[in-house]
Amino acid sequence: MTTVVALLLVGAGSLAYRMVPLLGAARVPEAGSRVAGWAGVSVLAAVTVRGVLHHHDRTIPCAVPVAVVALAVALVAAARGRGILVVLGAGAGTYLALSTVIGAVT
């Protein structure tokens, strides 16, 4: 529930941030712009971490560690500047490969 509240608050802040220039207010200071950018990135990181740590898949014995490794591979691909399709493919491919290997071994 707290994630939903955080998403709503950042969404409302983002909407207000975009509406202020349209309503004729003075230019938003650089510090305010920087804080708004970090708030959005922080919420995305929190949603990602929460989703991975609360991942449940009864067909895979070690679902959370598999998801953590797949996320790490995707983050490495993203940090190297790869496109979104490559990042998603790397993460999904890693998850699929690890879950298949673990399923075959157990």
N, C-alpha and C positions, 0 to 999 in steps of 0.2 A: 504494500500500500504506500510506503514512503517513496518508492520509486515513481509511482504514478503522481504523487504530489510534487516531487522534484521535477518531473517532466512538465506538469502543468505550470509550475512557477517559472521555469525557464522558457516555456512557450509563451507565457504571458509577457515575460520580460523581453523576449525577442520581438514580439508583436509591438510592444510599446516602443522599443528601440527603433523599429522601422517606421512607426507612426509619428514620432517626434519631429523628424525633418519635414514630413508632409504637412504637419499642422503649423509650420512656420516658426518653429523654435530655432534658436541659435544652433550652430554646428555642435555636435556631440564631442566632448573633449577626448583626446587620445586615450587617456587613462580609462574612461568609461567604455570605449570601444574595445580595449584590451581585456578588461574584466568580462565583458559580455562574451567575447570569443572564448576565453578560458572556461566560463560557466557552461557553455554549450559542449565543449570538449569533455569537461568533467562529467556531465550527465551521460554522454555517450559511453564513456569509459565505465561508469557505474552500472549502466544497464547491461553492458557486455559482460562485466565481471559477475554480476548477479545472475545473469542467464546461464553462464558457464558453471558457476558453483552450485546452482540449484538444478542442474541438468539431471534428469532421470530417464534411463532407458533400461528396461528390465531384460532386454535381449543381450546387453553387453555387461559383463561382470564389473568392469572398471570404467563406467561411463564418464565420470567426472575427470579422471586423469587423461582419458582419451580426448575429451573436449578441451582440456587445458593445453595439451600438446598440439592439437589442431589449431587452436587460437594462437599459440606461439608461432607456429609456422606461418599463419596468415599475417601476423604482425611483422614478422621478419620480411615477408614479401612486400608489405605496405611500406615498411621503413626503407626498403631499397628502391622505392619509387615505382613499383609495378602498378599496372592499371587495376581497377576494381574487379574486373572479370578474372584476372590472374590471381588476385588475392583471394577471392571467393573460391576459385577452383583449387587453389593450393590448400586452403583450410578444409573444404569439403572432401577433397581427395585424400588428405591425411586422415580425416575422421573415418572415411569409408575404409581405407586400407588398414588402419589400426584396429577398427572394430571387426573387420573380417579376419585378421590374423589372430586377435584375441579370441574370437568366436571359434576358430578352427582349433586353437590350442586347448581351450577348455572344454 
